Amino acid sequence: MTDNARYSAYAAHDAARHCHATPEAASFEEAALDFVDRWHPAADADGEVTVIVLDRQTGREQCFTVDIGAGAAEPC
């Protein structure tokens, strides 16, 4: 299942070596939210996590700031 995932994501403070596939995600934003929900990266003092999402098919990356409390992602 993980091998067919289109997106992978990691917390910016952890670097790419902690990248995880997000098999259920259908978009960059969903991948960022799924990553935070599944792997619970440490949030900053404002309750936010910066997440880098990689499209495994194209190599394109996008950055999102995820508000843990609100469960919302905004582009960096």
N, C-alpha and C positions, 0 to 999 in steps of 0.2 A: 504494500500500500504506500509506503513512504517513497519508494522509488518512482512512483507515478505522480508525485506531488509536483505541481507547477511552481510553487513558491517555497522558499526557505527564509528564515528570519533569525536575527540575533540582536541582543541588547548591545547598543553601541559601546557601553562601558566594559563589556565582556569580550569584544572582538569576535571576528568571524570564526574562530576555532570552536565557539559555542553555538554554531548555527544549527537550527533544527528545521526539518521539513514541516510544512503545515498542509497536510493532505486534504483537508476539508475546505480550504480557502479558495474562493473564486476570484479574488481581487487582491491587490496590494494591501488595501486597508483591512480586509478580512484576515489576511495573513498576519498583519501586525497585532490585531486583537486576539487572534487564535494563539499566537506565540505567547502573549502575556498571560492568557487564560491557562494555557497548558504548562508553562515552565516557570511562572511566577518570578520574573527577574526583580531584583531590588529596585525600589522606586527612590527618587530623590526626595528632598525635603518637601517639595510641593506635591508629592504623590504621583509623579510622572516618570515614565520610562521612555528613553529614546530608542526606537527600534529600527533597524535597517532590514528591509525586505528585498530579497533577490528573486527575480524571475528566472527560474532555472532553464527556461527555453531560450531566452534572448540575452541573458546576462545583465539586463537592466536592473538597477537598484533604485529604491526610493526610501526616504527617511520619514518616519512618523514619530510624533510625540503622543504617547498614549497616557491619558488621564485614568489612573487605576480606579478611582472612586466613581467617576462618571461612566467608565467603560467606553470612552470615545477616543478616536484617533484623528489627529490633525497632521497634515504635512509639515515637516520641519522647515 
